[in-house]
Amino acid sequence: MKTIAAFISRNPWIYIVLAFVLLLGAWSTLISVAVKYAPQQIEVRK
C-alpha cells in the first residue's frame, strides 16, 4: 500500500487522466442513451 501512495504522490497527473477517462465514459453513456431513446421523427410538410 505504501508503494501505491508513493507512486501517486510522484505522479499527480494520474488524477487528471483518471478524471478525463471518467468524463469520457459519462459522456459516451449519455450519448448512447440519448440515441437509443431518441424521439420519433415527425415529417413537416410545407
N, C-alpha and C positions, 0 to 999 in steps of 0.2 A: 504494500500500500504506500510505503514511503517513496518508492521509486516512481510510482504514478504521479504523486503530488510534486515530486521534484521535476519530472518531465514536463508537467503542465506549467509549473512556475517558470521554467526555462523557455517555454513556447506558449506565450499567452494568445498568439494568433489562432490557436486551435479553437478557442471560443468563437471567434469570428467565423471560421469555416463551419463550425457546428451550427451557429445561428443561421448562416446562409443556406445550409442544407435543409434545416428545419423550415425556413421560409419558402424555399423552393418546393418542398413536399406539401406544405399547406396550400400554396398557390395551385399546384397541379391537382390536388384533391378538389379544391373549389371549382376549378375549370372543368374537370371531368364530371363532377356532379351537375354543374350548370348545363353542360352539353347533354347529359343523359336526360335531365328533366326540363328540357327547353320547351317553351310554349309552342303550340301549333302555328304554322304559318297561315296567315289569312290573306287571301288574294283581294286586292283592292282594284276595282275597275274604274277607269276614268271616263 
